[in-house]
Amino acid sequence: MDTTPDAAVPAGREHARLQGCGKDTAPLTLYRIADGTRPTAVSSNYSRIPCGHRPGSKFADGILLCDDCIAKLQLPPFDHDERLR
């Protein structure tokens, strides 16, 4: 049974599910999930947290993902040079 937390991403009337793999041995990237838009990477290099964790902070609409899940979900990687909007 997979107990990894996941996040719902509104996409029109349908909802795509983002879910991490649960491993905690790889660096993670925080993705912000906004209504009806593709998840955006906002920061990286989190560790010792399970992939798929949803932080309970100002990024409550976010999810932490490992590189394997980012590739599987075909999300853009975090760009250190791009400013957060």
C-alpha positions in Angstrom: 0.0 0.0 0.0 1.4 3.4 -1.0 1.0 6.0 1.7 2.9 8.8 -0.2 1.1 12.1 0.1 0.0 13.5 -3.3 -1.4 16.7 -4.7 -4.3 17.4 -7.0 -3.7 19.7 -9.9 -6.8 21.4 -11.3 -6.7 21.2 -15.1 -10.0 22.5 -16.3 -12.7 20.2 -15.1 -10.4 17.2 -14.9 -7.8 16.6 -12.1 -4.4 15.1 -12.8 -2.7 13.5 -9.8 0.9 14.3 -8.8 2.4 11.7 -6.6 5.9 11.1 -5.5 7.6 7.7 -5.1 8.3 8.1 -1.3 12.0 7.6 -1.4 14.0 9.9 0.9 17.6 9.2 -0.3 17.7 11.8 -3.2 17.6 15.6 -3.3 14.2 17.0 -3.9 12.7 20.0 -5.8 9.8 21.9 -4.5 7.0 22.5 -7.2 4.3 25.1 -6.7 0.9 24.0 -8.0 -1.4 26.8 -9.1 -5.0 26.5 -10.4 -5.1 25.1 -13.9 -1.4 25.6 -14.6 1.6 23.3 -15.0 3.6 22.9 -11.7 6.5 25.3 -11.4 9.8 24.5 -9.7 10.5 27.1 -7.0 13.5 25.7 -5.1 15.7 22.7 -4.8 18.1 20.6 -2.7 15.7 19.4 0.0 16.8 16.2 1.8 15.7 13.6 4.3 12.1 14.2 3.3 10.0 11.6 1.4 9.4 12.4 -2.3 5.8 13.4 -2.7 5.6 15.3 0.7 3.3 18.4 0.7 4.8 21.1 2.9 2.5 22.8 5.4 3.7 26.4 4.8 3.1 29.2 2.3 3.7 26.5 -0.3 0.8 24.3 0.9 -0.1 24.1 -2.7 3.2 22.5 -3.5 4.9 19.1 -3.6 8.5 17.9 -3.2 9.7 15.6 -6.0 12.9 13.6 -6.7 14.7 13.8 -10.1 13.2 10.4 -11.1 9.6 11.5 -10.5 10.3 14.9 -12.2 11.5 13.0 -15.3 8.6 10.5 -15.2 6.0 13.4 -14.9 7.9 15.4 -17.6 8.1 18.5 -15.4 10.7 21.2 -16.1 13.7 21.1 -13.7 14.5 23.9 -11.3 16.4 26.8 -12.9 18.7 28.5 -10.4 18.9 31.6 -12.7 15.1 32.1 -13.1 13.5 34.4 -10.6 10.4 33.4 -8.7 7.4 35.3 -9.8 
